[in-house]
Amino acid sequence: MYKMTAEMSEELKRMLSGSSLPLFEQACIFAAVAHQGATRKGGRIPYLVHPVEAAGIMAEMTDDEELIAAAVLHDVLEDTDVTCEELEEFFGPRIAGYVSGESEDKRRDLPPETTWMLRKQETVDFLRNKADRNARMLALADKLSNLRAIARDMDRVGDRIWERFNQKDKNKHGWMYRQTADALRELKDYPAWKEYDRLVRQVFHEDSM
């Protein structure tokens, strides 16, 4: 896991303080530093590709610059040692709040495979009961990007793909992706939700709904 040092934090402050760069580009710089050296599971693709793709999906649903920035930053709290306080210092409480809502409680003192179901159920419950429409769009952008990658890699390696995850049971992944789709059904008129629903059926061999 990447740890943001005090020196790196100060360098980012110098780079971004009073910057004339658009908010999205500032967020990309921050995310690139936070995820530096990280790759996607099962390959050598730089991790940054995923949050940038999620931001692109978000931009197809809204022109809200802060939500698009939140999409490119959505994993910095969950997957790096960046804190919510640091994120708020750089980008303000609204962006930090949405990123925090999209972040799982990893329970890093426990093996990740033992907490997988609990974490996914917490996410589904949040999306059903607490998330606003913007938070649901953020979740859709994240999950659609992930599912696109799974669908692409399944064409190459088949069901061996599940070995790269903490949870190896394909059926449990299917449960999570379908429950998420249902929790996000408010967004069903967006092309992104329709693509997500189609990929859930394709990857997990569901009948058309």
RAVEN-V781131 format. One record per residue. N is the residue number from 1. RES is the residue in one small letter. PHI is phi in radians with two decimals (* if undefined). NEAR is the number of other C-alpha atoms within 10 Angstrom. Layout:
BEGIN
n={N N}
res={RES RES}
phi={PHI PHI}
near={NEAR NEAR}
END
This chain:
BEGIN
n={1 2 3 4 5 6 7 8 9 10 11 12 13 14 15 16 17 18 19 20 21 22 23 24 25 26 27 28 29 30 31 32 33 34 35 36 37 38 39 40 41 42 43 44 45 46 47 48 49 50 51 52 53 54 55 56 57 58 59 60 61 62 63 64 65 66 67 68 69 70 71 72 73 74 75 76 77 78 79 80 81 82 83 84 85 86 87 88 89 90 91 92 93 94 95 96 97 98 99 100 101 102 103 104 105 106 107 108 109 110 111 112 113 114 115 116 117 118 119 120 121 122 123 124 125 126 127 128 129 130 131 132 133 134 135 136 137 138 139 140 141 142 143 144 145 146 147 148 149 150 151 152 153 154 155 156 157 158 159 160 161 162 163 164 165 166 167 168 169 170 171 172 173 174 175 176 177 178 179 180 181 182 183 184 185 186 187 188 189 190 191 192 193 194 195 196 197 198 199 200 201 202 203 204 205 206 207 208 209}
res={m y k m t a e m s e e l k r m l s g s s l p l f e q a c i f a a v a h q g a t r k g g r i p y l v h p v e a a g i m a e m t d d e e l i a a a v l h d v l e d t d v t c e e l e e f f g p r i a g y v s g e s e d k r r d l p p e t t w m l r k q e t v d f l r n k a d r n a r m l a l a d k l s n l r a i a r d m d r v g d r i w e r f n q k d k n k h g w m y r q t a d a l r e l k d y p a w k e y d r l v r q v f h e d s m}
phi={* -1.26 -2.02 -1.36 -1.35 -1.07 -1.13 -1.17 -1.08 -1.16 -1.12 -1.10 -1.07 -1.15 -1.24 -1.78 -1.13 1.18 -1.16 -1.57 -1.15 -1.03 -0.97 -1.05 -1.18 -1.08 -1.12 -1.10 -1.09 -1.06 -1.13 -1.09 -1.19 -1.11 -1.75 -1.02 1.46 -1.41 -2.22 -1.22 -1.04 1.48 -2.93 -2.00 -1.21 -0.97 -1.03 -1.02 -0.98 -1.15 -1.12 -1.18 -1.12 -1.04 -1.13 -1.11 -1.13 -1.06 -1.14 -1.37 -1.84 -2.69 -1.83 -1.23 -1.08 -1.23 -1.22 -1.17 -1.13 -1.05 -1.13 -1.29 -1.77 -1.13 -1.86 -1.23 -1.42 -1.31 -2.03 -2.34 -1.61 -1.07 -1.69 -1.09 -1.13 -1.13 -1.10 -1.15 -1.06 -1.44 -2.20 1.58 -1.22 -1.17 -1.10 -1.04 -1.14 -1.20 -1.13 -1.07 -1.12 -1.50 -1.72 -1.30 -1.44 -1.22 0.87 -1.17 -1.44 -2.10 -1.05 -1.06 -1.19 -1.44 -1.91 -1.01 -1.09 -1.08 -1.12 -1.21 -1.13 -1.06 -1.13 -1.07 -1.07 -1.08 -1.16 -1.29 -1.97 -2.17 -1.19 -1.54 -1.06 -1.13 -1.11 -1.18 -1.10 -1.08 -1.12 -1.09 -1.06 -1.11 -1.21 -1.15 -1.04 -1.08 -1.23 -1.01 -1.12 -1.09 -1.06 -1.11 -1.27 -1.12 -1.11 -1.68 -2.09 1.13 -1.26 -1.11 -1.01 -1.24 -1.19 -1.43 -1.74 -1.08 -1.68 -1.59 -1.47 -1.01 -1.10 -1.24 -1.11 -1.05 -1.02 -1.11 -1.21 -1.24 -1.06 -1.14 -1.00 -1.17 -1.15 -1.79 -1.09 -0.95 -1.72 -1.11 -1.46 -1.40 -0.96 -1.10 -1.18 -1.09 -1.13 -1.05 -1.06 -1.11 -1.22 -1.02 -1.15 -1.19 -1.23 -1.86 0.96 -1.47 -1.25 -1.05 -1.79}
near={11 15 14 17 11 9 9 13 17 12 12 16 15 11 14 18 11 8 11 9 11 10 16 20 14 20 23 19 16 23 22 21 18 25 24 16 13 17 15 14 12 12 9 10 12 15 19 22 14 21 26 24 18 26 25 16 22 27 17 13 18 12 10 11 15 17 24 27 27 28 33 31 29 29 24 25 21 16 17 17 16 19 15 17 12 15 20 15 12 19 18 13 14 13 23 24 16 23 27 20 19 24 18 15 15 15 12 8 6 9 11 15 11 12 16 16 15 12 17 20 14 14 22 21 15 17 23 17 9 12 21 12 13 15 22 24 24 26 27 23 29 24 18 23 22 17 17 16 13 18 17 12 15 15 11 11 10 13 15 12 18 17 12 11 14 13 17 15 12 17 11 14 18 17 14 18 23 18 19 24 24 16 20 21 16 13 18 15 9 13 13 20 21 15 15 24 22 14 19 23 17 13 19 16 10 14 7 8 6}
END
